[in-house]
Amino acid sequence: MITAAAWAGKTFAVLGLARSGAATVRALLAGGAEVVAWDGDEAKRDALSPSPRSRGEGRGQGASSSMAASATPPLPTLSPEGKRALVFADPLTIDLTGFDGVIVSPGVPLNRHPIVAHAGDTPIIGDIELFAQARADLPPHKVVGITGTNGKSTTTALIHHILEKAGIPTRMGGNIGLPILAQDPLPAGGVYVLELSSYQIDLTRSLDCDVAVLLNITPDHLDRYAGFEAYAASKARLFAMQSPGRVAVIGTGDATSAAIADTVPHAVRIAVLAEAPAFGPALAGPHNAQNALTAIAVCEALGLDTDTIRASLQSYRALPHRMAHVADVNGVAYVDDSKATNPDSTAPALNAFARVHWIVGGLAKSDDLDACRPGFGNVVHAYTIGTAAQRFAELLQPDMAVTIANTLDEAVKLAATAAQPGDTVLLSPACASFDQFSDFEARGRAFAAAVGALQ
């Protein structure tokens, strides 16, 4: 794992013990810190407790009702053997004065969660900030940080793939893959490639990226911000944290990103191409052309040669649930774009295929599908699902044939019946998945299962 000598003897609170939270606790303990950790799920607490002794006052101390009885429960003192360096207590029930940081999951809404007021002057940070603090103890390396509303995962994975093909040691983390603190440090000359959501940037104060990337900014996650301008400002902080002489790569396909590029000296600008060249079999469509051009610019800034970069683009394969080809059945292609959870991320998919049977819907993030309109001409038939099924059907009926399918399974069956050889059945929902599925991955797997049942 990745640790920092600077954490030794310090005290941190960690709220949330899912993958990144658990990795954070382990890294802090390995770095010599004292940790007060909490998650409402007892199983997650137990996963970090190899023995009752490491649970502070035992199972009773893990309950918030017990902790509420004492405003300031005793904190552990780090012994030479490192025992009792971890206790479980809800940070909201203890006095955080004197703590060196409160580490929260990016999923914690800072605009309305009580931990913000309760923490007072104690810094509220995330695991990416801890990684930034640990960099001084790592072998010489570089960091690439990628943010944007859409395309982050593909661009991050693409840059990582190119570096691997070039023989450069690399790790991929942040909002993708394993938590970065849970991964082994790279040898000298390595490159950490981090996908960064606005939430993760909000929890970061000192991440000085050697190459910082902004792909685009369109309205999303506005329930977490005072408005669109505040959301855009969160993304722009990635450049404010850079030292002079660092590289910035910024897509200029939207007015907001272009305006940010105007404020960043020497920014490399990446335009959206109306006619997308063929960068590789898994990089179809104008949006992937921008992702590829961005990856090229980043890798050139890291010193890779053009031939190596271009060859690696050809061997890249799409991430699961991101314009991923699932199967061909009776001459019809089935494509899983379940990661498209808002209209702006669905729009490029509609433009990537000539004849589309579009499965759309779920838990809507907006009341319209206007961002998808440029691709409406490619849609042969739409099948609406989820809580947005009725609303989306009403929106789309003036422009195309629509069937309210309600469920994903039914939509696949209806599309399979109507599609002709050469057509594409596209799951690109333009919605969150939480009305019918646990996450977009589960929705994508259900789509693949439904397609498999056709064969």
Buried (B, 14 or more C-beta within 10 A) or exposed (E): BBBBEBBEEBBBBBBBBEBBBBBBBBBBBBBBBBBBBBBEEEEBBBEBBEEEEBBBBEBEBBEEEBBEEEEEBEBBEBEEEEEBBBBBBBBBBBEBEEBBBBBBBBEBBBEEBEBBEBBEEBBBBBBBBBBBBBBEBBEEBBBBBBBBBBBBBBBBBBBBBBBEBBEBBBBBBBBBBEBBBBBEBBEEEBBBBBBBBBBBBBBBBEBEBBBBBBBBBBBBBEEBBEEBEEBBBBBBBBBEBBEEEBBBBBBBBBEBBBEBBEEBEEBBBBEBBEEBEEBBEBBBBBBBBBBBBBBBBBBBBBEBEEEBBBEBBEEBEBBBBBBBBBBEBEEBBBBBBBBBBBBBBBBBBBBBBEBBBBBBBBBBBBEEBEBBEEBBEBBBBBBBBBBBBEBBBEBBEEBBEBBBBBBBBBBBBBBBEBBEEEBBBBBBBBBBBBBBBEBBBBBBBBBBEBBEEBE
